[in-house]
Amino acid sequence: MGRVDGKVALITGAAQGLGLADAKVLAREGAKVVMTDIQDAAGEAAAAAIREAGGTASYAHQDVSSEASWQDMVRSIRDEHGRLDVLVNNAGFVQIGDPEQCTLESFQRHNRIMNEGVFLGCKYALPLMSESGGGSIINMSSTASHLGYPIFMAYSAAKGAVRSMSKAVAIHCQMNGYRIRVNSLHPGAIDTPMIDQTTSELGIENKEDLSPVVGLGAPEDVANVVLFLASDESRFVNGTEIIIDNALSIQ
Ligand SMILES: NC(=O)c1ccc[n+]([C@@H]2O[C@H](COP(=O)([O-])OP(=O)(O)OC[C@H]3O[C@@H](n4cnc5c(N)ncnc54)[C@H](O)[C@@H]3O)[C@@H](O)[C@H]2O)c1
């Protein structure tokens, strides 16, 4: 028996990095994984690799900032699976920009993809999840939500919104008897393509230098927490935030 046997899980931004690690771990533990992203070739290949390894996975194009794409995605999951048990609102991106350098366009793009994207995911998942008897929504925030990184100002603002939105949605679900739990995750620096990109944009030669005190986490360090939150083991964990940074933010 897998820890999430038979659950239908939608993971956004799953073509690489943390979303891909989540997909692999949830599929290994018995979930039917629906992976979405805007990088279609990488997403298709990732889903095929999971199927070859014996898992159940499919891939679909989805830009999380598009309301129509959320409506289509939830409709297609309803048609194909008849239920939705887990939503991992993972898709994201980051651009360097302090409060003086950051353009309005960059600020709005962070907001569209991470703040509005998570809002739309929650909004459109709730009806199908509640009809399914409940579920778990896992929203990817960051330590940036608590700490506020000046060179990632727009990113910090969007991740802060994800943190507070998650709590509002959790309470809404409880007040309405939906049996849907909503939690946010707050990783520190985790070794993914996002870190490679950031390191090169900052002109840092060695990516380990981004986190010299506690080192970089591995994508599986986050995926294992996603697995716990997706499973019924976490049935009393709701409306909370889990920091995954090896104690960096309290030093
Ligand atoms: N890696 C870290 O150190 C770290 C730390 C804290 C939080 N996070 C968060 O975790 C999540 C995953 O990060 P990652 O490190 O795997 O990044 P990544 O860049 O490696 O992967 C992000 C994925 O999201 C996809 N994506 C971007 N815009 C999209 C859109 N509009 N619609 C759909 N998909 C889109 C990308 O194509 C990519 O496949 C992000 O929300 C990120 O902010 C990452």
The ligand as an ORCA input file, in Angstrom:
! r2SCAN-3c Opt
* xyz 0 1
  N      14.262     26.208     -5.316
  C      14.154     26.957     -4.219
  O      15.153     27.269     -3.558
  C      12.806     27.420     -3.745
  C      12.708     27.952     -2.464
  C      11.474     28.389     -2.003
  C      10.353     28.284     -2.779
  N      10.476     27.774     -4.047
  C       9.248     27.712     -4.832
  O       8.994     26.379     -5.229
  C       8.334     26.350     -6.481
  C       9.127     25.509     -7.468
  O      10.415     26.090     -7.589
  P      11.621     25.372     -8.347
  O      12.834     25.696     -7.578
  O      11.282     23.969     -8.655
  O      11.650     26.271     -9.676
  P      11.943     25.869    -11.193
  O      12.170     27.141    -11.907
  O      13.002     24.844    -11.238
  O      10.557     25.210    -11.648
  C       9.396     26.003    -11.729
  C       8.481     25.431    -12.758
  O       7.330     26.283    -12.830
  C       7.014     26.447    -14.212
  N       6.259     27.678    -14.436
  C       6.710     28.962    -14.432
  N       5.725     29.802    -14.757
  C       4.620     29.058    -14.970
  C       3.282     29.359    -15.330
  N       2.871     30.624    -15.563
  N       2.394     28.333    -15.437
  C       2.792     27.070    -15.215
  N       4.040     26.714    -14.888
  C       4.948     27.701    -14.761
  C       8.346     26.468    -14.928
  O       8.210     26.200    -16.307
  C       9.110     25.395    -14.164
  O       8.956     24.120    -14.737
  C       8.211     27.814     -6.923
  O       6.951     28.312     -6.536
  C       9.307     28.493     -6.125
  O       9.067     29.851     -5.947
  C      11.668     27.338     -4.541
*
